[in-house]
C-alpha cells in the first residue's frame, strides 16, 4: 500500500496536493494525551504536541485512559452495537445526563436527539424547528376556525369589533382575513437566520447557515431559506426580520357579549442559530448583548433560539456551556466534538421539552444514532468535563497570558489573542513582503498553514488555522496539557512572530 498515493488518488486529491505544498503531509501513528507520534509504520516516530485535536474535539486528549476503559468494557461485555428498535440504556443515561447538566444552568428539561456528527445535530435542529413552526401555524389556524364558528354561532359575524386594531370592522371579515393570512404563511417556506461569520457545518442544511467566505460559490449548495445577520448591533438584530412579520387580528368576546380585537403576528422565521463563541471564523466571542438580542428576535417571531455549542461547549471554556455566563437561555442546544471523548462519533440535539414535538423522535432516526458504545463513552466524557473544570480555567488563563505577552512583544506580527479557557485563537498580521512572489505565497488563505508548517517542523507543535479565517491559528489543547508545555508553546509562537516581524520569510518557509 502506498498511503500518500492512495490518499491523493482515492481519498482527498486536493488536500493531498495542498498538504505536500505546505509540508504538512505527515502521518500520525499514535496519540496519547496531548501528544501524537508522527512517522511511518515501523519508525520510532517523532513526538508532536497537538494543539488542535479534532478541531476542538480533543478536550480530553487522545485515548484518555478513563474513556479507553469504558470502550474496552463495552467490547469485553460484547455490548451489541446494532440494537435498533430496543430500549437502549446507554442512550437513555446520556440523554438524562445532558438534560440535567444543561438544565442545572437553564432550569429547563430537555429531550435529547442523538446523532453522529456536528452537522447531523444542526440538521436535526433545522428539521425540528421546521416541524415546530408548522405545528404552531396549524394550531393557530384551528384556533381561528374555532373562533369564527363561535362568532357565527353567537350571531356576532356582522357585528363590528368594539376596540383594538380592527375596531369598527365586522368580526367575520376580520377572522376570514386572518385565516387567509395564516393559510398564506403556511405555504411560505420556513426561514432561518445565523450571524455573519457563522460556522454550523457543511451538509446542505448546515452549510446554508455557515458563512462560507472562502468557499467557492459553485461549491455552495443551497439548503433551507436563510438570512445572514451582518449587522450585530443589538437593535438591528432584534428588528432584522420585521419586514417578514404579517399582522392578523384575533377576536375575544367580553362578558357583555361585545367583541374586541387584538393584534397577533405571523412569521416565517423557524429558528435563529448562533455559536456563543464563533470558532471557525477565528475565535470570536459573540457579545452578551447580541445573544440577548437574538433571544428577543426569536421571541418576537415565536421561533426557536439555537445555541450551537458543538465546538465551544462541553466545558472547553471552563463552564459546561460557553453561554453559561451570558444569562441568555436558548431553546435548543447542540453538542458534538468533545462529547465523543475523541473516541466516538456522536452529537446531541437538546430541545426544551416544552417545545419538543413527540413524533419527531419517531421519524428522525439514523442507523448510527443511540448506539450504546458511543453513548457510554459520551456519558463518561460529560463526567470528565466536570472533573477537569478548574484545571481548564487555570490552564486557559496561563496560556492566554503567555501568548498575550508574545503578542505585545510583536505587535507587527500578531493582531491579538482571543478566546476563553482552552478555546483560543492567535490572529496574525498578514505580512506584506517587498517581493511580489512572496506576497503571492503569504496570502490570507495560506498564512496560517505556513505558520502551522513552521511550528510543526521547527517546534514539533501541531496547529491549524480556523477554517474560514485562516490568518487565525487555533489553540485548542486538551485539559491534560502540562503547565510546562505552555512555556514550549509560548517559545514557539515567539519564534514565529519574531520571524514574521523581522521579515525573515526564508527561515519561516524553510522548515
Ligand atoms: N458547528 C460548529 C460550531 C462547529 O465548529 C462545527 C465543526 N467545526 C460544526 C458545527 C460541524 O460539525 P461536524 O464537522 O462534526 O459536522
Boltz pocket constraint, residues with backbone or C-beta under 6 A from the ligand:
constraints:
  - pocket:
      binder: B
      contacts: [[A, 55], [A, 117], [A, 118], [A, 119], [A, 120], [A, 122], [A, 199], [A, 200], [A, 201], [A, 202], [A, 275], [A, 277], [A, 279], [A, 280], [A, 308], [A, 309], [A, 310], [A, 311], [A, 312], [A, 336], [A, 337]]
      max_distance: 6.0
